[in-house]
């Protein structure tokens, strides 16, 4: 399972949807990235894990998009995203 997390401006919580296949996740990631650079538009995202889950976003409000594979890290309680170790 792959997760696509979209971070919105002025919002501390990311919007997440899941895809079963790597190719589908990459296609959705590219769709969101392309929308970020163009004319502001509404983007509707759906989730394969929860088919009834839908969200619509304005592309000019997206500040970041992350694609990641849901694996043991999610099960261990660590959130998806980037980890910076400081010594």
C-alpha positions as CSV (number, residue, x, y, z in Angstrom):
1,X,0.0,0.0,0.0
2,X,1.3,3.5,-0.9
3,X,0.3,6.7,0.7
4,X,0.1,10.1,-1.0
5,X,0.2,12.9,1.6
6,X,-0.8,16.4,0.6
7,X,0.2,19.3,2.8
8,X,-2.0,22.4,2.5
9,X,-1.0,26.0,3.3
10,X,-2.0,27.1,6.8
11,X,-2.9,23.6,7.8
12,X,-0.9,21.5,10.2
13,X,-2.4,18.2,9.1
14,X,-1.8,16.5,5.8
15,X,-4.5,15.0,3.6
16,X,-3.7,11.4,2.8
17,X,-5.1,8.9,0.3
18,X,-3.8,5.4,-0.5
19,X,-3.1,3.4,-3.6
20,X,-2.4,-0.3,-3.9
21,X,0.0,-0.2,-6.8
22,X,3.3,1.8,-7.1
23,X,2.3,2.9,-10.7
24,X,-1.1,4.2,-9.5
25,X,0.5,6.1,-6.6
26,X,3.2,7.6,-8.9
27,X,0.5,8.7,-11.4
28,X,-1.5,10.4,-8.7
29,X,1.7,12.1,-7.3
30,X,2.5,13.4,-10.8
31,X,-1.1,14.7,-11.2
32,X,-0.9,16.7,-8.0
33,X,2.6,18.0,-8.8
34,X,1.4,19.1,-12.3
35,X,-1.6,20.9,-10.8
36,X,0.6,22.8,-8.3
37,X,2.4,24.6,-11.2
38,X,-0.6,25.4,-13.4
39,X,-3.8,27.5,-13.2
40,X,-5.6,27.1,-9.8
41,X,-8.1,24.3,-10.1
42,X,-10.1,21.9,-7.9
43,X,-8.6,18.4,-7.6
44,X,-10.6,15.5,-6.3
45,X,-8.7,12.7,-4.7
46,X,-10.1,9.2,-3.8
47,X,-8.7,6.5,-1.7
48,X,-8.4,2.8,-2.7
49,X,-8.2,1.6,0.9
50,X,-11.4,3.4,1.8
51,X,-13.4,3.8,-1.4
52,X,-16.0,6.1,0.2
53,X,-13.3,8.5,1.2
54,X,-13.1,11.6,-1.2
55,X,-11.5,15.0,-0.8
56,X,-11.4,18.0,-3.1
57,X,-8.6,20.5,-2.9
58,X,-7.7,23.8,-4.6
59,X,-4.3,23.3,-6.3
60,X,-3.1,26.8,-5.3
61,X,-3.4,25.8,-1.6
62,X,-1.0,22.8,-1.9
63,X,2.4,23.3,-0.4
64,X,3.9,19.8,-0.6
65,X,3.1,16.3,-1.7
66,X,4.8,13.1,-0.5
67,X,4.6,9.6,-1.8
68,X,5.6,6.8,0.6
69,X,5.2,3.1,1.1
70,X,3.2,2.0,4.1
71,X,5.3,-0.6,5.8
72,X,6.6,-1.6,9.2
73,X,7.4,2.0,10.1
74,X,3.7,2.9,10.1
75,X,2.9,-0.1,12.2
76,X,5.6,0.9,14.8
77,X,3.9,4.2,15.4
78,X,6.3,6.4,13.3
79,X,4.5,8.8,11.0
80,X,5.2,8.9,7.3
81,X,7.5,11.7,6.0
82,X,11.0,12.6,6.6
83,X,13.1,12.0,9.7
84,X,16.1,14.2,10.5
85,X,18.4,12.8,13.2
86,X,20.3,15.5,15.2
87,X,23.2,14.5,17.2
